[in-house]
Amino acid sequence: LTNWAVSDPGNIFCLIDRPYAVNTFKNFKNQTVQSAMAVCIDQADIFARFNDIAAQVENCP
């Protein structure tokens, strides 16, 4: 499963590999912590990369 997180202004997008960092069981004392990884990118970087790709596609024979 994957989850997406978006910053409050909406300019940073993060892909997170786990739905929850903490799994809670019946007893609050018996929690397990699982590590999670996130990859984040700024919206400006996304569009700059898309523009680079579009420029290359337009120049294809």
C-alpha positions in Angstrom: 0.0 0.0 0.0 1.1 3.6 -0.6 -0.2 6.9 0.6 0.3 10.4 -0.6 0.7 13.4 1.7 0.4 17.0 0.4 1.7 20.1 2.2 -0.8 22.7 3.4 -0.1 25.2 0.6 -0.2 22.2 -1.8 3.2 22.7 -3.3 5.0 19.6 -1.9 3.9 16.1 -2.6 5.2 13.1 -0.6 4.8 9.4 -1.4 4.8 7.3 1.9 5.3 3.6 1.8 3.2 2.6 4.8 -0.3 3.7 5.7 0.5 4.2 9.4 3.8 4.5 11.3 2.3 3.1 14.5 0.1 0.0 14.8 -2.1 0.2 17.8 -3.4 -3.0 19.5 -6.0 -3.5 22.2 -3.7 -2.4 24.9 -2.1 1.1 24.5 1.1 -0.2 26.1 1.6 -2.9 23.4 2.3 -0.6 20.4 4.8 -1.5 17.8 6.6 1.2 15.8 7.4 0.5 12.1 9.7 2.6 10.1 8.3 4.3 7.1 10.0 6.0 4.1 8.8 9.1 2.3 9.9 10.6 -1.0 8.9 14.3 -1.4 9.1 16.6 -4.4 8.2 20.3 -4.9 5.6 21.1 -7.5 8.0 23.5 -9.2 10.5 20.7 -9.7 7.7 18.4 -11.2 6.7 21.0 -13.8 10.3 21.9 -14.6 11.0 18.2 -15.3 7.8 17.8 -17.4 8.8 20.9 -19.5 12.2 19.3 -20.1 10.6 16.1 -21.3 8.1 18.0 -23.5 10.9 19.9 -25.1 12.7 16.7 -26.0 9.5 15.1 -27.4 8.8 18.1 -29.6 12.3 17.7 -31.1 11.9 14.0 -31.9 12.0 13.1 -35.6 
